[in-house]
Amino acid sequence: MQETQILSTQPAPLAAAAPAAAPTGRALVFDACHAGVILRAVLVVEAVLGVGALFVAPSPVEWLARLALLTGGALPATLAWLLTACSLKQVLQRLPAPWHYAVGVVLGALAGLWACGTLALVGAAAEPPWLASAATGALLSAALVAALVLRARGRTPAATTARLTELQSRIRPHFLFNTLNSAIALVRAEPAKAEAILEDLSDLFRHALVEQGESATLGEEILLARRYLDIEQVRFGERLRVRWLLDARADGARLPPLLLQPLVENAVKHGIEPSPTGGRVRVATELRGSRVVVTITNTLPAAPVADSAARGHGIALANVRDRLRLLHDVQCDFSAGPQGPQNSRHYQVRISLPARH
């Protein structure tokens, strides 16, 4: 037998390959580099300008004209605020939290003065409201910083809840017992294969219990999914047919840790296990320009599953969707559902995310 690490307390190669987690003692407040944050900030500023223009516009046409004029001054200042905040986020992360608010408010006041100066240059106001513009910019900036703080703090409880859910799905008794029974059945006939099963199981549990950090690479997640499917391959034999279509260029994409394994587990549980003849599972990754597309496809049983527990409740899919949104916001796309004609339907999970995070 080859040397094993099943009873070892040393990290397995899979866990050792995970990147060191970023310090989590202080939330990254000025995370204004996300496209979703930029879009929401611009929309909020436009909404405030639209409401303000209503006070002085006697007609809808006059309101649109005034809103366009105000946008011409406020939009460049807003984008400058976001660009500066994005550039300073690493510097401010080393400072106490009150400095985040202070710098944000000061930048907001400067952005308000910039917008007012731009409007003054085009003669939009006889007497530019410098003080009101600075106060408005500071107030909007304080609101945006508070929203970013809530967003940053929201990562921790959401990730903790997701992690507990994932641990429960990995340490389910029936999966553990089925794997151990498969290994016991092979101990006498094929001891090397039994040892490989226990090694894969050990790596799965070790990887699930180790501290992961905020994200992992797609290549690491693929390796973990392979370990899981290798175990299930022994249990189902020829009933489980797995196909891998992997693009090595996509391995560097970042996604939440322990994300793919619940998806392939769902594919086996709902597509292979209920079918007497088994089925196919396909895992594909592809780099498309600046995007990485991951698809997990499994065949569905010919007869509908009557057991509601076997059909599932979509908790794992909702969990995956929420974690992807926390990491990539609007830059990530997630979809899942049955596809194809009735006689050859299959279920597909599709994830599209940035190639570089």
C-alpha positions as YAML, in Angstrom:
chain: A
units: angstrom
residues:
- id: 1
  name: MET
  ca: [0.00, 0.00, 0.00]
- id: 2
  name: GLN
  ca: [1.11, 3.51, -0.64]
- id: 3
  name: GLU
  ca: [1.72, 5.83, 2.27]
- id: 4
  name: THR
  ca: [-1.47, 7.53, 3.40]
- id: 5
  name: GLN
  ca: [-2.35, 10.68, 5.32]
- id: 6
  name: ILE
  ca: [-5.79, 9.57, 6.49]
- id: 7
  name: LEU
  ca: [-4.88, 9.72, 10.18]
- id: 8
  name: SER
  ca: [-2.41, 12.54, 9.81]
- id: 9
  name: THR
  ca: [-3.03, 15.92, 11.35]
- id: 10
  name: GLN
  ca: [-0.85, 17.65, 8.79]
- id: 11
  name: PRO
  ca: [-2.66, 19.62, 6.06]
- id: 12
  name: ALA
  ca: [-3.31, 17.76, 2.86]
- id: 13
  name: PRO
  ca: [-1.93, 19.12, -0.41]
- id: 14
  name: LEU
  ca: [-5.40, 20.33, -1.34]
- id: 15
  name: ALA
  ca: [-5.74, 22.42, 1.80]
- id: 16
  name: ALA
  ca: [-2.16, 23.63, 1.56]
- id: 17
  name: ALA
  ca: [-2.83, 24.90, -1.95]
- id: 18
  name: ALA
  ca: [-5.43, 27.33, -0.68]
- id: 19
  name: PRO
  ca: [-4.21, 30.91, -0.58]
- id: 20
  name: ALA
  ca: [-3.65, 32.54, 2.74]
- id: 21
  name: ALA
  ca: [-6.77, 34.24, 3.97]
- id: 22
  name: ALA
  ca: [-6.74, 37.98, 4.01]
- id: 23
  name: PRO
  ca: [-6.84, 39.61, 7.41]
- id: 24
  name: THR
  ca: [-10.41, 39.81, 8.60]
- id: 25
  name: GLY
  ca: [-9.95, 41.95, 11.68]
- id: 26
  name: ARG
  ca: [-11.22, 45.06, 9.93]
- id: 27
  name: ALA
  ca: [-13.85, 45.19, 7.21]
- id: 28
  name: LEU
  ca: [-12.87, 46.69, 3.90]
- id: 29
  name: VAL
  ca: [-15.14, 49.72, 3.95]
- id: 30
  name: PHE
  ca: [-14.03, 51.61, 0.85]
- id: 31
  name: ASP
  ca: [-14.77, 48.78, -1.53]
- id: 32
  name: ALA
  ca: [-16.06, 51.20, -4.15]
- id: 33
  name: CYS
  ca: [-14.39, 49.40, -7.06]
- id: 34
  name: HIS
  ca: [-17.35, 47.11, -7.70]
- id: 35
  name: ALA
  ca: [-19.54, 47.95, -10.67]
- id: 36
  name: GLY
  ca: [-22.63, 47.42, -8.51]
- id: 37
  name: VAL
  ca: [-21.48, 50.01, -5.95]
- id: 38
  name: ILE
  ca: [-20.76, 52.54, -8.70]
- id: 39
  name: LEU
  ca: [-24.14, 51.97, -10.33]
- id: 40
  name: ARG
  ca: [-26.07, 52.31, -7.08]
- id: 41
  name: ALA
  ca: [-24.15, 55.45, -6.05]
- id: 42
  name: VAL
  ca: [-24.89, 57.14, -9.37]
- id: 43
  name: LEU
  ca: [-28.57, 56.18, -9.18]
- id: 44
  name: VAL
  ca: [-28.91, 57.55, -5.63]
- id: 45
  name: VAL
  ca: [-27.30, 60.86, -6.60]
- id: 46
  name: GLU
  ca: [-29.56, 61.11, -9.65]
- id: 47
  name: ALA
  ca: [-32.62, 60.42, -7.49]
- id: 48
  name: VAL
  ca: [-31.63, 63.17, -5.05]
- id: 49
  name: LEU
  ca: [-31.04, 65.60, -7.92]
- id: 50
  name: GLY
  ca: [-34.39, 64.67, -9.45]
- id: 51
  name: VAL
  ca: [-36.24, 65.32, -6.21]
- id: 52
  name: GLY
  ca: [-34.37, 68.60, -5.68]
- id: 53
  name: ALA
  ca: [-35.20, 69.78, -9.19]
- id: 54
  name: LEU
  ca: [-38.91, 69.29, -8.48]
- id: 55
  name: PHE
  ca: [-38.84, 72.19, -6.01]
- id: 56
  name: VAL
  ca: [-37.88, 74.77, -8.64]
- id: 57
  name: ALA
  ca: [-39.27, 73.33, -11.89]
- id: 58
  name: PRO
  ca: [-42.75, 74.60, -12.83]
- id: 59
  name: SER
  ca: [-43.28, 72.03, -15.63]
- id: 60
  name: PRO
  ca: [-42.03, 68.56, -16.64]
- id: 61
  name: VAL
  ca: [-40.01, 70.02, -19.52]
- id: 62
  name: GLU
  ca: [-38.36, 72.51, -17.20]
- id: 63
  name: TRP
  ca: [-37.70, 69.69, -14.73]
- id: 64
  name: LEU
  ca: [-35.92, 67.58, -17.35]
- id: 65
  name: ALA
  ca: [-33.82, 70.54, -18.46]
- id: 66
  name: ARG
  ca: [-32.80, 71.37, -14.90]
- id: 67
  name: LEU
  ca: [-32.09, 67.71, -14.10]
- id: 68
  name: ALA
  ca: [-29.82, 67.45, -17.15]
- id: 69
  name: LEU
  ca: [-27.97, 70.60, -16.07]
- id: 70
  name: LEU
  ca: [-27.52, 69.36, -12.51]
- id: 71
  name: THR
  ca: [-26.37, 65.96, -13.76]
- id: 72
  name: GLY
  ca: [-23.67, 67.60, -15.86]
- id: 73
  name: GLY
  ca: [-22.16, 69.04, -12.69]
- id: 74
  name: ALA
  ca: [-22.86, 66.25, -10.19]
- id: 75
  name: LEU
  ca: [-22.05, 63.16, -12.26]
- id: 76
  name: PRO
  ca: [-18.31, 63.94, -12.84]
- id: 77
  name: ALA
  ca: [-17.96, 64.83, -9.14]
- id: 78
  name: THR
  ca: [-19.64, 61.56, -8.11]
- id: 79
  name: LEU
  ca: [-17.40, 59.50, -10.37]
- id: 80
  name: ALA
  ca: [-14.35, 61.35, -9.04]
- id: 81
  name: TRP
  ca: [-15.45, 60.52, -5.47]
- id: 82
  name: LEU
  ca: [-15.82, 56.82, -6.37]
- id: 83
  name: LEU
  ca: [-12.45, 56.75, -8.16]
- id: 84
  name: THR
  ca: [-10.69, 58.38, -5.21]
- id: 85
  name: ALA
  ca: [-12.41, 56.05, -2.73]
- id: 86
  name: CYS
  ca: [-11.40, 53.04, -4.78]
- id: 87
  name: SER
  ca: [-7.78, 54.24, -4.90]
- id: 88
  name: LEU
  ca: [-7.61, 54.89, -1.15]
- id: 89
  name: LYS
  ca: [-9.30, 51.72, 0.11]
- id: 90
  name: GLN
  ca: [-6.06, 49.86, 0.86]
- id: 91
  name: VAL
  ca: [-4.60, 52.87, 2.68]
- id: 92
  name: LEU
  ca: [-7.74, 53.48, 4.75]
- id: 93
  name: GLN
  ca: [-7.98, 49.81, 5.67]
- id: 94
  name: ARG
  ca: [-4.97, 50.28, 7.95]
- id: 95
  name: LEU
  ca: [-6.64, 53.19, 9.77]
- id: 96
  name: PRO
  ca: [-9.31, 53.09, 12.52]
- id: 97
  name: ALA
  ca: [-12.95, 52.98, 11.36]
- id: 98
  name: PRO
  ca: [-13.73, 56.63, 12.31]
- id: 99
  name: TRP
  ca: [-11.17, 57.76, 9.74]
- id: 100
  name: HIS
  ca: [-13.15, 55.99, 7.03]
- id: 101
  name: TYR
  ca: [-16.17, 58.12, 7.79]
- id: 102
  name: ALA
  ca: [-14.14, 61.29, 8.16]
- id: 103
  name: VAL
  ca: [-12.31, 60.87, 4.86]
- id: 104
  name: GLY
  ca: [-15.54, 59.90, 3.11]
- id: 105
  name: VAL
  ca: [-17.37, 62.99, 4.37]
- id: 106
  name: VAL
  ca: [-14.47, 65.29, 3.44]
- id: 107
  name: LEU
  ca: [-14.29, 63.81, -0.05]
- id: 108
  name: GLY
  ca: [-18.05, 64.22, -0.35]
- id: 109
  name: ALA
  ca: [-17.85, 67.89, 0.60]
- id: 110
  name: LEU
  ca: [-15.08, 68.43, -1.96]
- id: 111
  name: ALA
  ca: [-17.15, 66.63, -4.60]
- id: 112
  name: GLY
  ca: [-20.11, 68.91, -3.79]
- id: 113
  name: LEU
  ca: [-17.91, 71.99, -4.18]
- id: 114
  name: TRP
  ca: [-16.58, 70.61, -7.48]
- id: 115
  name: ALA
  ca: [-20.13, 70.12, -8.78]
- id: 116
  name: CYS
  ca: [-21.11, 73.61, -7.68]
- id: 117
  name: GLY
  ca: [-18.02, 75.11, -9.33]
- id: 118
  name: THR
  ca: [-18.80, 73.30, -12.59]
- id: 119
  name: LEU
  ca: [-22.33, 74.69, -12.60]
- id: 120
  name: ALA
  ca: [-21.03, 78.14, -11.77]
- id: 121
  name: LEU
  ca: [-18.70, 78.05, -14.77]
- id: 122
  name: VAL
  ca: [-21.62, 77.50, -17.15]
- id: 123
  name: GLY
  ca: [-23.65, 80.24, -15.48]
- id: 124
  name: ALA
  ca: [-26.29, 77.93, -14.01]
- id: 125
  name: ALA
  ca: [-26.60, 80.06, -10.87]
- id: 126
  name: ALA
  ca: [-26.08, 83.75, -10.27]
- id: 127
  name: GLU
  ca: [-24.96, 83.08, -6.71]
- id: 128
  name: PRO
  ca: [-23.49, 79.54, -6.44]
- id: 129
  name: PRO
  ca: [-24.72, 77.77, -3.26]
- id: 130
  name: TRP
  ca: [-21.25, 76.69, -2.11]
- id: 131
  name: LEU
  ca: [-22.20, 75.83, 1.46]
- id: 132
  name: ALA
  ca: [-25.37, 73.94, 0.49]
- id: 133
  name: SER
  ca: [-23.48, 71.99, -2.18]
- id: 134
  name: ALA
  ca: [-20.71, 71.01, 0.23]
- id: 135
  name: ALA
  ca: [-23.24, 69.96, 2.89]
- id: 136
  name: THR
  ca: [-25.24, 67.93, 0.38]
- id: 137
  name: GLY
  ca: [-22.10, 66.20, -0.88]
- id: 138
  name: ALA
  ca: [-20.99, 65.41, 2.66]
- id: 139
  name: LEU
  ca: [-24.41, 64.03, 3.60]
- id: 140
  name: LEU
  ca: [-24.65, 61.81, 0.52]
- id: 141
  name: SER
  ca: [-21.09, 60.65, 1.07]
- id: 142
  name: ALA
  ca: [-21.81, 59.75, 4.70]
- id: 143
  name: ALA
  ca: [-24.84, 57.73, 3.58]
- id: 144
  name: LEU
  ca: [-22.76, 55.88, 0.97]
- id: 145
  name: VAL
  ca: [-19.97, 55.12, 3.46]
- id: 146
  name: ALA
  ca: [-22.57, 53.79, 5.92]
- id: 147
  name: ALA
  ca: [-23.97, 51.55, 3.17]
- id: 148
  name: LEU
  ca: [-20.48, 50.28, 2.34]
- id: 149
  name: VAL
  ca: [-19.86, 49.55, 6.04]
- id: 150
  name: LEU
  ca: [-23.06, 47.52, 6.25]
- id: 151
  name: ARG
  ca: [-22.12, 45.69, 3.06]
- id: 152
  name: ALA
  ca: [-18.65, 44.86, 4.36]
- id: 153
  name: ARG
  ca: [-19.94, 43.71, 7.73]
- id: 154
  name: GLY
  ca: [-22.65, 41.69, 6.05]
- id: 155
  name: ARG
  ca: [-20.07, 39.39, 4.54]
- id: 156
  name: THR
  ca: [-19.09, 37.87, 7.87]
- id: 157
  name: PRO
  ca: [-22.46, 36.56, 9.18]
- id: 158
  name: ALA
  ca: [-23.54, 35.50, 5.70]
- id: 159
  name: ALA
  ca: [-20.31, 33.58, 5.17]
- id: 160
  name: THR
  ca: [-20.61, 32.00, 8.62]
- id: 161
  name: THR
  ca: [-24.18, 30.86, 8.00]
- id: 162
  name: ALA
  ca: [-23.23, 29.54, 4.59]
- id: 163
  name: ARG
  ca: [-20.27, 27.71, 6.07]
- id: 164
  name: LEU
  ca: [-22.44, 25.98, 8.67]
- id: 165
  name: THR
  ca: [-24.88, 24.91, 5.95]
- id: 166
  name: GLU
  ca: [-22.02, 23.54, 3.86]
- id: 167
  name: LEU
  ca: [-20.53, 21.63, 6.79]
- id: 168
  name: GLN
  ca: [-23.89, 20.03, 7.47]
- id: 169
  name: SER
  ca: [-24.19, 18.96, 3.83]
- id: 170
  name: ARG
  ca: [-20.70, 17.45, 3.89]
- id: 171
  name: ILE
  ca: [-21.01, 15.62, 7.18]
- id: 172
  name: ARG
  ca: [-24.40, 14.11, 6.43]
- id: 173
  name: PRO
  ca: [-24.49, 10.65, 8.02]
- id: 174
  name: HIS
  ca: [-25.76, 8.82, 4.93]
- id: 175
  name: PHE
  ca: [-22.91, 10.12, 2.78]
- id: 176
  name: LEU
  ca: [-20.32, 9.21, 5.39]
- id: 177
  name: PHE
  ca: [-21.80, 5.75, 5.98]
- id: 178
  name: ASN
  ca: [-22.17, 5.01, 2.27]
- id: 179
  name: THR
  ca: [-18.55, 5.97, 1.67]
- id: 180
  name: LEU
  ca: [-17.29, 3.87, 4.57]
- id: 181
  name: ASN
  ca: [-19.40, 0.89, 3.44]
- id: 182
  name: SER
  ca: [-17.95, 1.20, -0.05]
- id: 183
  name: ALA
  ca: [-14.43, 1.21, 1.39]
- id: 184
  name: ILE
  ca: [-15.16, -1.79, 3.64]
- id: 185
  name: ALA
  ca: [-16.51, -3.76, 0.69]
- id: 186
  name: LEU
  ca: [-13.25, -3.16, -1.19]
- id: 187
  name: VAL
  ca: [-10.79, -3.76, 1.65]
- id: 188
  name: ARG
  ca: [-10.22, -7.45, 0.85]
- id: 189
  name: ALA
  ca: [-10.76, -7.45, -2.92]
- id: 190
  name: GLU
  ca: [-9.14, -4.13, -3.87]
- id: 191
  name: PRO
  ca: [-7.30, -2.63, -0.88]
- id: 192
  name: ALA
  ca: [-5.61, 0.08, -2.96]
- id: 193
  name: LYS
  ca: [-8.98, 1.39, -4.16]
- id: 194
  name: ALA
  ca: [-10.38, 1.28, -0.62]
- id: 195
  name: GLU
  ca: [-7.40, 3.27, 0.58]
- id: 196
  name: ALA
  ca: [-7.93, 5.83, -2.20]
- id: 197
  name: ILE
  ca: [-11.57, 6.27, -1.17]
- id: 198
  name: LEU
  ca: [-10.63, 6.92, 2.45]
- id: 199
  name: GLU
  ca: [-7.92, 9.36, 1.38]
- id: 200
  name: ASP
  ca: [-10.43, 11.29, -0.75]
- id: 201
  name: LEU
  ca: [-12.91, 11.30, 2.13]
- id: 202
  name: SER
  ca: [-10.22, 12.52, 4.51]
- id: 203
  name: ASP
  ca: [-9.27, 15.34, 2.15]
- id: 204
  name: LEU
  ca: [-12.91, 16.39, 1.76]
- id: 205
  name: PHE
  ca: [-13.43, 16.64, 5.52]
- id: 206
  name: ARG
  ca: [-10.07, 18.30, 6.11]
- id: 207
  name: HIS
  ca: [-10.78, 20.90, 3.43]
- id: 208
  name: ALA
  ca: [-14.28, 21.55, 4.81]
- id: 209
  name: LEU
  ca: [-13.03, 22.07, 8.36]
- id: 210
  name: VAL
  ca: [-9.98, 24.23, 7.62]
- id: 211
  name: GLU
  ca: [-10.24, 28.04, 7.58]
- id: 212
  name: GLN
  ca: [-10.80, 29.04, 3.95]
- id: 213
  name: GLY
  ca: [-10.81, 32.81, 3.75]
- id: 214
  name: GLU
  ca: [-13.08, 34.85, 1.52]
- id: 215
  name: SER
  ca: [-12.37, 33.18, -1.81]
- id: 216
  name: ALA
  ca: [-10.65, 30.27, -3.53]
- id: 217
  name: THR
  ca: [-9.51, 29.65, -7.09]
- id: 218
  name: LEU
  ca: [-11.63, 27.76, -9.56]
- id: 219
  name: GLY
  ca: [-8.81, 25.24, -10.00]
- id: 220
  name: GLU
  ca: [-8.92, 24.39, -6.28]
- id: 221
  name: GLU
  ca: [-12.68, 24.01, -6.35]
- id: 222
  name: ILE
  ca: [-12.45, 21.70, -9.38]
- id: 223
  name: LEU
  ca: [-9.93, 19.52, -7.55]
- id: 224
  name: LEU
  ca: [-12.26, 19.24, -4.55]
- id: 225
  name: ALA
  ca: [-15.21, 18.35, -6.81]
- id: 226
  name: ARG
  ca: [-13.07, 15.65, -8.44]
- id: 227
  name: ARG
  ca: [-12.39, 14.11, -5.02]
- id: 228
  name: TYR
  ca: [-16.09, 14.00, -4.25]
- id: 229
  name: LEU
  ca: [-17.07, 12.49, -7.61]
- id: 230
  name: ASP
  ca: [-14.28, 9.91, -7.33]
- id: 231
  name: ILE
  ca: [-15.87, 8.70, -4.11]
- id: 232
  name: GLU
  ca: [-19.34, 8.59, -5.64]
- id: 233
  name: GLN
  ca: [-17.96, 6.82, -8.71]
- id: 234
  name: VAL
  ca: [-17.00, 3.84, -6.54]
- id: 235
  name: ARG
  ca: [-20.44, 3.77, -4.91]
- id: 236
  name: PHE
  ca: [-22.48, 3.99, -8.11]
- id: 237
  name: GLY
  ca: [-20.09, 2.27, -10.49]
- id: 238
  name: GLU
  ca: [-21.23, 2.37, -14.12]
- id: 239
  name: ARG
  ca: [-24.43, 4.18, -13.14]
- id: 240
  name: LEU
  ca: [-22.41, 7.39, -12.73]
- id: 241
  name: ARG
  ca: [-20.72, 8.65, -15.87]
- id: 242
  name: VAL
  ca: [-18.68, 11.84, -15.39]
- id: 243
  name: ARG
  ca: [-17.28, 14.05, -18.14]
- id: 244
  name: TRP
  ca: [-14.85, 16.91, -17.54]
- id: 245
  name: LEU
  ca: [-14.46, 19.72, -20.08]
- id: 246
  name: LEU
  ca: [-11.99, 22.04, -18.39]
- id: 247
  name: ASP
  ca: [-10.26, 25.15, -19.67]
- id: 248
  name: ALA
  ca: [-6.97, 25.61, -17.79]
- id: 249
  name: ARG
  ca: [-7.05, 29.35, -18.54]
- id: 250
  name: ALA
  ca: [-10.10, 29.69, -16.28]
- id: 251
  name: ASP
  ca: [-8.47, 28.14, -13.19]
- id: 252
  name: GLY
  ca: [-7.43, 31.50, -11.73]
- id: 253
  name: ALA
  ca: [-10.97, 32.88, -11.36]
- id: 254
  name: ARG
  ca: [-12.01, 33.55, -7.77]
- id: 255
  name: LEU
  ca: [-15.20, 32.25, -6.19]
- id: 256
  name: PRO
  ca: [-16.38, 31.52, -2.64]
- id: 257
  name: PRO
  ca: [-14.71, 28.44, -1.14]
- id: 258
  name: LEU
  ca: [-16.56, 25.11, -1.04]
- id: 259
  name: LEU
  ca: [-18.97, 26.30, -3.73]
- id: 260
  name: LEU
  ca: [-18.76, 23.64, -6.46]
- id: 261
  name: GLN
  ca: [-18.91, 20.56, -4.25]
- id: 262
  name: PRO
  ca: [-22.55, 21.14, -3.12]
- id: 263
  name: LEU
  ca: [-23.49, 21.63, -6.79]
- id: 264
  name: VAL
  ca: [-21.98, 18.33, -7.96]
- id: 265
  name: GLU
  ca: [-23.46, 16.68, -4.86]
- id: 266
  name: ASN
  ca: [-26.89, 17.96, -5.93]
- id: 267
  name: ALA
  ca: [-26.27, 16.62, -9.43]
- id: 268
  name: VAL
  ca: [-25.57, 13.15, -8.04]
- id: 269
  name: LYS
  ca: [-28.36, 13.20, -5.47]
- id: 270
  name: HIS
  ca: [-31.15, 14.44, -7.77]
- id: 271
  name: GLY
  ca: [-29.95, 13.15, -11.13]
- id: 272
  name: ILE
  ca: [-28.11, 9.86, -10.58]
- id: 273
  name: GLU
  ca: [-29.33, 8.39, -7.29]
- id: 274
  name: PRO
  ca: [-33.10, 8.30, -8.11]
- id: 275
  name: SER
  ca: [-32.54, 6.74, -11.56]
- id: 276
  name: PRO
  ca: [-32.28, 2.92, -11.78]
- id: 277
  name: THR
  ca: [-30.09, 3.24, -14.88]
- id: 278
  name: GLY
  ca: [-27.97, 6.09, -13.54]
- id: 279
  name: GLY
  ca: [-27.00, 9.06, -15.66]
- id: 280
  name: ARG
  ca: [-24.35, 11.53, -16.67]
- id: 281
  name: VAL
  ca: [-22.73, 14.49, -14.93]
- id: 282
  name: ARG
  ca: [-20.74, 17.01, -16.93]
- id: 283
  name: VAL
  ca: [-18.56, 19.74, -15.43]
- id: 284
  name: ALA
  ca: [-17.27, 22.36, -17.89]
- id: 285
  name: THR
  ca: [-15.24, 25.55, -17.50]
- id: 286
  name: GLU
  ca: [-14.44, 28.04, -20.24]
- id: 287
  name: LEU
  ca: [-12.71, 31.40, -20.54]
- id: 288
  name: ARG
  ca: [-14.72, 33.77, -22.73]
- id: 289
  name: GLY
  ca: [-12.89, 37.07, -23.05]
- id: 290
  name: SER
  ca: [-12.83, 38.62, -19.58]
- id: 291
  name: ARG
  ca: [-15.44, 36.18, -18.23]
- id: 292
  name: VAL
  ca: [-15.28, 32.61, -16.96]
- id: 293
  name: VAL
  ca: [-18.30, 30.36, -17.46]
- id: 294
  name: VAL
  ca: [-18.81, 27.27, -15.28]
- id: 295
  name: THR
  ca: [-21.58, 24.79, -16.08]
- id: 296
  name: ILE
  ca: [-22.61, 21.67, -14.16]
- id: 297
  name: THR
  ca: [-25.08, 19.51, -16.05]
- id: 298
  name: ASN
  ca: [-26.76, 16.27, -15.01]
- id: 299
  name: THR
  ca: [-29.38, 14.06, -16.60]
- id: 300
  name: LEU
  ca: [-32.77, 13.74, -14.88]
- id: 301
  name: PRO
  ca: [-34.68, 10.53, -14.09]
- id: 302
  name: ALA
  ca: [-37.20, 9.48, -16.72]
- id: 303
  name: ALA
  ca: [-39.96, 9.22, -14.09]
- id: 304
  name: PRO
  ca: [-40.68, 12.23, -11.85]
- id: 305
  name: VAL
  ca: [-39.53, 11.93, -8.26]
- id: 306
  name: ALA
  ca: [-42.46, 11.81, -5.84]
- id: 307
  name: ASP
  ca: [-40.46, 12.23, -2.62]
- id: 308
  name: SER
  ca: [-40.24, 15.92, -1.72]
- id: 309
  name: ALA
  ca: [-37.00, 15.32, 0.19]
- id: 310
  name: ALA
  ca: [-35.46, 13.77, -2.91]
- id: 311
  name: ARG
  ca: [-36.66, 16.66, -5.04]
- id: 312
  name: GLY
  ca: [-34.99, 19.13, -2.73]
- id: 313
  name: HIS
  ca: [-35.99, 22.62, -1.63]
- id: 314
  name: GLY
  ca: [-33.44, 24.76, -3.47]
- id: 315
  name: ILE
  ca: [-31.63, 25.78, -0.27]
- id: 316
  name: ALA
  ca: [-28.18, 24.90, -1.60]
- id: 317
  name: LEU
  ca: [-28.78, 26.82, -4.85]
- id: 318
  name: ALA
  ca: [-30.03, 29.90, -2.99]
- id: 319
  name: ASN
  ca: [-26.99, 29.69, -0.72]
- id: 320
  name: VAL
  ca: [-24.62, 29.53, -3.72]
- id: 321
  name: ARG
  ca: [-26.38, 32.47, -5.40]
- id: 322
  name: ASP
  ca: [-26.15, 34.65, -2.27]
- id: 323
  name: ARG
  ca: [-22.46, 33.89, -1.72]
- id: 324
  name: LEU
  ca: [-21.61, 34.70, -5.33]
- id: 325
  name: ARG
  ca: [-23.43, 38.03, -5.05]
- id: 326
  name: LEU
  ca: [-21.53, 38.89, -1.88]
- id: 327
  name: LEU
  ca: [-18.20, 38.29, -3.61]
- id: 328
  name: HIS
  ca: [-18.86, 39.63, -7.11]
- id: 329
  name: ASP
  ca: [-22.08, 41.68, -6.74]
- id: 330
  name: VAL
  ca: [-23.63, 42.46, -10.14]
- id: 331
  name: GLN
  ca: [-20.55, 41.20, -11.99]
- id: 332
  name: CYS
  ca: [-21.65, 37.61, -11.42]
- id: 333
  name: ASP
  ca: [-24.50, 35.76, -13.12]
- id: 334
  name: PHE
  ca: [-26.07, 32.56, -11.73]
- id: 335
  name: SER
  ca: [-28.84, 30.46, -13.22]
- id: 336
  name: ALA
  ca: [-30.16, 26.95, -12.59]
- id: 337
  name: GLY
  ca: [-33.02, 24.89, -13.95]
- id: 338
  name: PRO
  ca: [-34.14, 21.99, -16.16]
- id: 339
  name: GLN
  ca: [-33.54, 22.21, -19.91]
- id: 340
  name: GLY
  ca: [-34.23, 20.21, -23.05]
- id: 341
  name: PRO
  ca: [-37.27, 18.27, -24.35]
- id: 342
  name: GLN
  ca: [-39.40, 16.18, -22.02]
- id: 343
  name: ASN
  ca: [-37.92, 12.84, -23.11]
- id: 344
  name: SER
  ca: [-34.31, 13.91, -22.58]
- id: 345
  name: ARG
  ca: [-34.41, 16.64, -19.99]
- id: 346
  name: HIS
  ca: [-31.34, 17.61, -18.02]
- id: 347
  name: TYR
  ca: [-30.59, 20.04, -15.21]
- id: 348
  name: GLN
  ca: [-27.95, 22.71, -15.65]
- id: 349
  name: VAL
  ca: [-26.31, 25.15, -13.26]
- id: 350
  name: ARG
  ca: [-24.49, 28.00, -15.01]
- id: 351
  name: ILE
  ca: [-22.14, 30.49, -13.32]
- id: 352
  name: SER
  ca: [-20.56, 33.43, -15.12]
- id: 353
  name: LEU
  ca: [-18.02, 35.52, -13.22]
- id: 354
  name: PRO
  ca: [-15.03, 37.79, -13.86]
- id: 355
  name: ALA
  ca: [-11.84, 36.06, -14.91]
- id: 356
  name: ARG
  ca: [-9.91, 38.32, -12.54]
- id: 357
  name: HIS
  ca: [-11.26, 39.55, -9.19]
...
